[in-house]
Amino acid sequence: SISYRVTEESMMDRLKIDIDASCLEIEKECRVLTIHGSVDEMIPVEDSTEFDKIIPNHKLHIVEGADHDYTSHQAELASIVLEFIKASLEQDKAASI
């Protein structure tokens, strides 16, 4: 298992980030996947829908019934990520032909 320790310093660093400005810096060629649980109580789903509006090459997937930790949705989460990677590889392969 992976553990991540949240410290006061890490939280303050996170709060300093201008997410909208950071999203606008993402290059158009960069594929971005956002996966969000529909019942996430830590981060509003609306944050992800806003990302979807401003990130050029963005795919948004809302996992119905999933919370912030994807409790009981781990297999679905892995499947979504795997499909995104496969589709990206196929796009790269088609573009190189």
C-alpha positions in Angstrom: 0.0 0.0 0.0 1.1 3.5 -0.6 0.9 6.1 2.1 1.0 9.8 1.8 1.5 12.0 4.8 -0.4 15.3 4.7 1.5 18.0 6.5 0.6 21.6 7.1 3.4 22.6 4.7 2.0 20.3 1.9 -1.5 21.7 2.5 -0.3 25.3 2.3 1.7 24.5 -0.9 -1.5 23.0 -2.4 -3.6 26.1 -1.5 -1.1 28.4 -3.3 -1.6 26.7 -6.7 -3.7 28.5 -9.2 -5.5 25.5 -10.7 -7.1 27.4 -13.5 -3.8 29.0 -14.6 -2.1 25.6 -14.3 -4.8 24.0 -16.5 -4.3 26.7 -19.2 -0.6 25.8 -19.3 -1.3 22.2 -20.4 -0.3 21.8 -24.1 -3.0 20.9 -26.5 -1.3 17.7 -27.5 -1.2 16.4 -23.9 -4.0 14.0 -23.2 -5.5 14.4 -19.8 -7.8 12.0 -17.9 -9.8 13.1 -14.9 -11.7 10.5 -13.0 -14.1 11.8 -10.3 -16.4 10.0 -7.9 -20.0 11.2 -8.1 -20.3 11.2 -4.3 -16.8 12.6 -3.5 -17.2 14.8 -0.4 -13.7 16.2 -0.4 -13.6 17.7 -3.9 -16.7 18.9 -5.7 -17.5 17.1 -9.0 -18.0 20.7 -10.4 -14.2 21.1 -10.2 -13.8 18.3 -12.7 -16.5 19.6 -15.0 -14.7 23.0 -15.0 -11.4 21.2 -15.9 -13.3 19.6 -18.8 -14.2 23.1 -20.1 -10.7 24.5 -20.0 -8.3 21.6 -20.7 -8.1 21.1 -24.5 -7.4 17.4 -24.8 -9.4 16.3 -21.8 -11.4 13.2 -21.0 -13.7 13.3 -18.0 -15.1 10.2 -16.4 -17.5 10.4 -13.5 -17.7 7.1 -11.5 -21.3 6.8 -10.2 -21.5 6.1 -6.5 -17.7 6.5 -5.9 -16.3 8.5 -3.1 -13.0 10.3 -2.9 -11.1 7.0 -2.2 -13.1 5.0 -4.8 -14.1 2.6 -2.0 -15.8 -0.4 -3.7 -14.9 1.0 -7.1 -11.2 0.1 -7.4 -11.7 -2.3 -10.3 -13.7 0.2 -12.2 -11.1 2.9 -11.6 -8.3 0.6 -12.9 -10.4 -0.3 -16.0 -11.0 3.4 -16.8 -7.2 4.1 -16.6 -6.3 1.1 -18.6 -8.8 1.9 -21.4 -7.5 5.5 -21.5 -3.9 4.3 -21.8 -4.8 1.8 -24.5 -6.8 4.4 -26.5 -3.8 6.8 -26.2 -1.4 4.2 -27.5 -3.7 3.4 -30.4 -4.0 7.1 -31.3 -0.2 7.4 -31.2 0.2 4.4 -33.4 -2.4 5.6 -35.9 -0.7 9.1 -36.0 2.7 7.5 -36.8 1.4 5.6 -39.9 
